[in-house]
Structures are given as structure tokens and as C-alpha cells.
Amino acid sequence: MSGAEAILVTGGAGYVGSHACKSLAAAGYLPVTFDDLSRGHKEAVRWGPLERGDIGDGARLEAVMKQYNPLAVMHFAGLIEVGESVVNPAIFYETNVGGMLALLGAMGRTGVRDLVFSSTCAVYGAAQSLPLREDHPLLPINPYGATKLMAERMMADFALGQDLQFAALRYFNVAGADPDGETGEAHHPETHLVPNLILTGLGRRESFDLFGTDFATADGTAVRDFIHVVDLVDAHIRALDYLREGGPSLALNLGTGAGFTVRQVISAVEALAGGPIKVKECGRRPGDAEELVADAQKAQAVLDWHPAMSDLKAIVETAWRWHIAQG
Ligand SMILES: NC(=O)c1ccc[n+]([C@@H]2O[C@H](COP(=O)([O-])OP(=O)(O)OC[C@H]3O[C@@H](n4cnc5c(N)ncnc54)[C@H](O)[C@@H]3O)[C@@H](O)[C@H]2O)c1
């Protein structure tokens, strides 16, 4: 690890960030995690040092940047749950918008130019046309998506006045786990579809809450585009290379272009569980879109990125193995 060039990974103790740290280390970098551990896990920081700090603390960010002199930043730190953002928007503005403000300031003061940012398909809101292209109108329907859009806008505005290049990577539904079992998805509370189904299939949850059965889709449940976390972080490494080679700032969708209904995902997990999963049908959640499927051709073309692990079976199998190993 010594002598490797550093990449600052905010949120590196979280689900996506920890997988990114593993991939960065494999690519020869030193991933330096900056995380307050409010939602992440100390044990997930295995591929480089952990620097504890709040993403809103610009002075602390600046000190860490001066210490490690990172080549670039990957910014994963943030709050992520749509439902929580509806109930408590203030902490989302504070963390996701205030955090970006502090980060961009620290990057400007220390001369770090390149930034790969975790954005989301929630910036689009309800789909007016499918699959969603990057030039689809940006009309988020929940505070989470609004804060991510503001963070994107902030990067674009700062790039006018400071030496900054960014890639806003708009994730669709991230799922799956490291095939080696070294890290995986562990949100507390867990609200994501695949882990919740698996936890129910393993008997660690009484039942699975199915939100919305009256959407205008093939079986009435919402349609989502699932991307394996390993493919997702591969796109981050490629985006880092792209920026380091001087590529101009851009926004890219990260998905597969294939949509699955929630009921199809339930069936995929039931196949692993060897029997039916107890499902509790609930009403729609506020802020949930009916169908979100990516047009990811731009990422494929610009980054030469081709998801290799993102068929639904590989996604649920790697996640299943990870959850079994957690006991
Ligand atoms: N998981 C998905 O499906 C998904 C989809 C779209 C976008 N994203 C984005 O990807 C990023 C990572 O998501 P994740 O699923 O890994 O979430 P996560 O909760 O597992 O990781 C987020 C990390 O940020 C840290 N963090 C939170 N607030 C902080 C603060 N104030 N200061 C410092 N650190 C703080 C947490 O401790 C955690 O380790 C987020 O920005 C999220 O918006 C995720």
C-alpha cells in the first residue's frame, strides 16, 4: 500500500463506498476513507486508512486533504433513504447539500481537481419517457432527489470559477455484494428491496413490505433497473481515469436498461430461499416513482463500461451469500 497515490473516498465505510475502496486498492490506489460512521461501519474500512469526520466540516476535510494529497475525490457520503427524506428533509439538505458545499470548498483550497459523485436516478422524478436518458427533465419528486440535484448543480456552478472536473454518476438501483464476501450491504435500518427480501427469506424478518400493487405496470408493482455494486464501482474507476485524462465534466446514468418488477425480484429471491417469502401488501410510499429504467448508452460509450455481473440472478446470489455469512 505504501507509495500508492491516494484517492479520498467520502462515505467509504458505507455500502457502495466500501466496494469502491476495494476496487481502488485493486487498481493500485490508496483509498482514504472520510466518514463519520453515522451510517457506515468501521469494519468495512479494510483497504486504507479511516479518517473520521463530518462531511459538513470543511476544515477537517481540508486537513485530511493536506495530509494525504489525494489525486481525486470519490464522494459517497450522504443520506440515502427517500422515506426518511420526506419525514426529515432538513438533515438531507444539511448532509447532501451542505456536505457538497464543504467538500467543494476544501477541494478548491487544496487544489484537488477531479470529483466522482454518487448521484441518483431520483434527480429525474417521474419518468416522462423511458428509458431515462441523461437529458430527461430533472424534476425530483422527493427531498432526497432534490438534494442530489442541488449537489449536481453546485458542482456545475463551482466548475465555472474553480479548477474542477466532475462526473455525476446517476445510479439506478444498486444491489448485490462483493463476490469474495469481504463487504456487502448493511444499512440500518435496511429499507432496500433486495436485502429486505433476503432477510425475510432467511427468517430474520417476519415479512416483506411490498409498497404499491396498483402501478400501471405488468403486475402492478414498481419497475426498477438493478445494477450490481461491483459493476457500479467499476464505472467509478473508469470515470476517475476519464477525469484524470482531462475528460470534461458530465453526468452519466449507471444502470443496465433492463427493468424488473418488484414481484419478479421476489421470485428471484424465492428461488434461492427454496420457498415462498411472506409478503405484506402495503400502499404506495410517498415519493416512489412507478418505473425507473436507465438508458445507459452514454456511460457505455464514454467509459467503455459494460456491466458483467448485473443479471438479477448474480445480484441476488451474491447478496444472499453475504447475508448468510453475516449470521
Ligand atoms: N444504494 C443505492 O441504491 C444508491 C442509489 C443511488 C445513489 N446512491 C448514493 O450512493 C451513495 C452511497 O450510498 P450507500 O448505499 O453506500 O449508503 P451508505 O449509507 O451505506 O453509505 C453512506 C456513508 O456516508 C456516511 N455519512 C453519512 N452522513 C455523513 C456525514 N455527515 N459525514 C460523513 N459521513 C457521512 C455514512 O456513515 C456511510 O458510511 C449515497 O450518496 C447515495 O445517495 C445509492
The ligand as an SDF file (V2000), in Angstrom:
LIG
                    3D

 44 48  0  0  0  0  0  0  0  0999 V2000
  -27.5350    2.3180   -2.5500 N   0  0  0  0  0  0  0  0  0  0  0  0
  -28.2010    2.7470   -3.6230 C   0  0  0  0  0  0  0  0  0  0  0  0
  -29.0270    2.0280   -4.2200 O   0  0  0  0  0  0  0  0  0  0  0  0
  -27.9460    4.1410   -4.1540 C   0  0  0  0  0  0  0  0  0  0  0  0
  -28.6690    4.5650   -5.2800 C   0  0  0  0  0  0  0  0  0  0  0  0
  -28.4310    5.8490   -5.7810 C   0  0  0  0  0  0  0  0  0  0  0  0
  -27.4800    6.6590   -5.1880 C   0  0  0  0  0  0  0  0  0  0  0  0
  -26.8150    6.2430   -4.0880 N   0  0  0  0  0  0  0  0  0  0  0  0
  -25.8490    7.1450   -3.4670 C   0  0  0  0  0  0  0  0  0  0  0  0
  -24.6480    6.4480   -3.2090 O   0  0  0  0  0  0  0  0  0  0  0  0
  -24.0380    6.9460   -2.0280 C   0  0  0  0  0  0  0  0  0  0  0  0
  -23.6850    5.7830   -1.1220 C   0  0  0  0  0  0  0  0  0  0  0  0
  -24.8610    5.0560   -0.8140 O   0  0  0  0  0  0  0  0  0  0  0  0
  -24.7800    3.7650    0.1180 P   0  0  0  0  0  0  0  0  0  0  0  0
  -25.9040    2.8700   -0.2670 O   0  0  0  0  0  0  0  0  0  0  0  0
  -23.3920    3.2300    0.1310 O   0  0  0  0  0  0  0  0  0  0  0  0
  -25.1350    4.4150    1.5330 O   0  0  0  0  0  0  0  0  0  0  0  0
  -24.4980    4.1030    2.9920 P   0  0  0  0  0  0  0  0  0  0  0  0
  -25.4310    4.6970    3.9760 O   0  0  0  0  0  0  0  0  0  0  0  0
  -24.1520    2.6640    3.1180 O   0  0  0  0  0  0  0  0  0  0  0  0
  -23.1410    4.9350    2.9410 O   0  0  0  0  0  0  0  0  0  0  0  0
  -23.1040    6.3260    3.1570 C   0  0  0  0  0  0  0  0  0  0  0  0
  -21.9200    6.6140    4.0430 C   0  0  0  0  0  0  0  0  0  0  0  0
  -21.8710    8.0350    4.2840 O   0  0  0  0  0  0  0  0  0  0  0  0
  -21.5650    8.2350    5.6560 C   0  0  0  0  0  0  0  0  0  0  0  0
  -22.1220    9.5200    6.0910 N   0  0  0  0  0  0  0  0  0  0  0  0
  -23.4230    9.8610    6.2150 C   0  0  0  0  0  0  0  0  0  0  0  0
  -23.5230   11.1120    6.6950 N   0  0  0  0  0  0  0  0  0  0  0  0
  -22.2570   11.5720    6.8600 C   0  0  0  0  0  0  0  0  0  0  0  0
  -21.7020   12.7840    7.3210 C   0  0  0  0  0  0  0  0  0  0  0  0
  -22.4910   13.8000    7.7430 N   0  0  0  0  0  0  0  0  0  0  0  0
  -20.3560   12.9100    7.3640 N   0  0  0  0  0  0  0  0  0  0  0  0
  -19.5500   11.8970    6.9660 C   0  0  0  0  0  0  0  0  0  0  0  0
  -20.0200   10.7140    6.5310 N   0  0  0  0  0  0  0  0  0  0  0  0
  -21.3570   10.5560    6.4810 C   0  0  0  0  0  0  0  0  0  0  0  0
  -22.2170    7.0830    6.3930 C   0  0  0  0  0  0  0  0  0  0  0  0
  -21.6610    6.8440    7.6730 O   0  0  0  0  0  0  0  0  0  0  0  0
  -21.9910    5.9300    5.4160 C   0  0  0  0  0  0  0  0  0  0  0  0
  -20.7920    5.2360    5.6790 O   0  0  0  0  0  0  0  0  0  0  0  0
  -25.0110    7.9350   -1.4220 C   0  0  0  0  0  0  0  0  0  0  0  0
  -24.5530    9.2440   -1.7000 O   0  0  0  0  0  0  0  0  0  0  0  0
  -26.3090    7.6490   -2.1240 C   0  0  0  0  0  0  0  0  0  0  0  0
  -27.1040    8.7960   -2.2540 O   0  0  0  0  0  0  0  0  0  0  0  0
  -27.0230    4.9930   -3.5540 C   0  0  0  0  0  0  0  0  0  0  0  0
  1  2  1  0
  2  3  2  0
  2  4  1  0
  4  5  1  0
  4 44  2  0
  5  6  2  0
  6  7  1  0
  7  8  2  0
  8  9  1  0
  8 44  1  0
  9 10  1  0
  9 42  1  0
 10 11  1  0
 11 12  1  0
 11 40  1  0
 12 13  1  0
 13 14  1  0
 14 15  2  0
 14 16  1  0
 14 17  1  0
 17 18  1  0
 18 19  2  0
 18 20  1  0
 18 21  1  0
 21 22  1  0
 22 23  1  0
 23 24  1  0
 23 38  1  0
 24 25  1  0
 25 26  1  0
 25 36  1  0
 26 27  1  0
 26 35  1  0
 27 28  2  0
 28 29  1  0
 29 30  1  0
 29 35  2  0
 30 31  1  0
 30 32  2  0
 32 33  1  0
 33 34  2  0
 34 35  1  0
 36 37  1  0
 36 38  1  0
 38 39  1  0
 40 41  1  0
 40 42  1  0
 42 43  1  0
M  CHG  2   8   1  16  -1
M  END
$$$$
